[in-house]
Amino acid sequence: MKRIALFPGSFDPFTKGHEDIVLRGLSLFDEIIIAVGYNSTKSKRYFEIDLMITKINETFKEYPSISVQTYAELTAEFAKKNNAKFLLRGLRNTTDFEYENSISQVNKHLNANLESVFLITSPQLASISSSIIREVHKYKGIVSDFLPYSL
């Protein structure tokens, strides 16, 4: 049976940190679905979702075991629909752990077959966050060092 992992997030934008987690996840899973979600706590995206999907697809065009999908439902339900038994998540720090741990517990309650797998972010990428990149981009700063694609 294929080991399918879901890598969910709003990816606004998708960063080199996200790319690192996905590529490292390939050693653990047969297939990784990058699930770009519509986050109900965010009123509006900064980068258009279609742009992000295009850029993520370009980033992984040489990897047939990586796909990109959008979703607007509970992550646990989306995982069931895609036969994903694992959620892949990256942790930069203890704050991320606290947040991800709570989400992991709820997802496990909603889908007992779903296991969360956490990878620690590579040290050189730990300072990268989508919110910081949005802020830099908004004020015309250079963000190319933080993204695996060009804007």
Residue pairs with C-beta under 8 A, 6 or more apart in sequence:
2 30
2 31
2 83
3 28
3 29
3 30
3 31
3 85
3 86
4 29
4 30
4 31
4 32
4 33
4 82
4 83
4 84
4 85
4 86
5 25
5 28
5 29
5 31
5 32
5 33
5 84
5 85
5 86
5 87
5 88
5 117
6 32
6 33
6 35
6 75
6 78
6 79
6 82
6 84
6 86
6 87
6 88
7 18
7 21
7 22
7 25
7 32
7 33
7 34
7 35
7 87
7 88
7 89
8 35
8 37
8 71
8 75
8 78
8 87
9 18
9 34
9 35
9 36
9 37
10 36
10 37
10 38
10 39
10 42
10 45
10 130
11 18
11 34
11 36
11 52
11 56
11 130
12 42
12 45
12 46
12 47
12 52
12 130
12 134
13 46
13 47
13 52
13 55
13 130
13 133
13 134
13 137
13 143
13 147
13 151
14 34
14 52
14 55
14 56
14 59
14 147
14 148
14 149
15 125
15 128
15 129
15 130
15 133
15 146
15 147
15 148
16 125
16 128
16 146
16 147
16 148
17 90
17 92
17 121
17 122
17 125
17 126
17 128
17 129
18 90
19 59
19 148
20 90
20 121
20 122
20 125
21 88
21 89
21 90
21 119
21 121
22 32
22 34
22 60
22 66
22 88
24 119
24 122
25 32
25 88
25 117
25 119
26 32
26 63
26 65
26 66
28 88
28 117
29 65
29 86
29 88
30 65
31 65
31 66
31 67
32 65
32 66
32 67
32 88
33 66
33 67
33 68
33 69
33 82
33 84
34 56
34 60
34 66
34 67
34 68
34 69
35 69
35 70
35 71
35 75
35 78
36 49
36 52
36 53
36 56
36 68
36 69
36 70
36 71
37 70
37 71
37 72
37 75
37 78
38 49
38 70
38 71
38 72
46 134
46 137
46 138
47 134
49 70
53 68
53 70
55 147
55 149
55 151
56 68
57 68
58 149
59 148
59 149
60 66
60 68
69 82
71 78
74 110
75 87
75 107
76 106
76 107
76 110
76 111
76 114
77 110
77 111
78 84
79 85
79 87
79 107
79 111
79 114
80 111
80 113
80 114
84 114
85 113
85 114
85 115
86 114
86 115
86 116
86 117
87 104
87 107
87 114
87 115
87 116
87 117
88 117
88 119
89 100
89 104
89 116
89 117
89 118
89 119
90 96
90 118
90 119
90 120
90 121
91 97
91 100
91 118
91 119
91 120
91 121
92 121
92 126
92 127
92 129
93 126
97 118
100 116
100 118
103 116
104 116
107 114
107 116
108 114
108 115
108 116
128 146
133 143
133 146
133 147
136 142
136 143
136 146
137 143
137 151
143 151
144 150
144 151
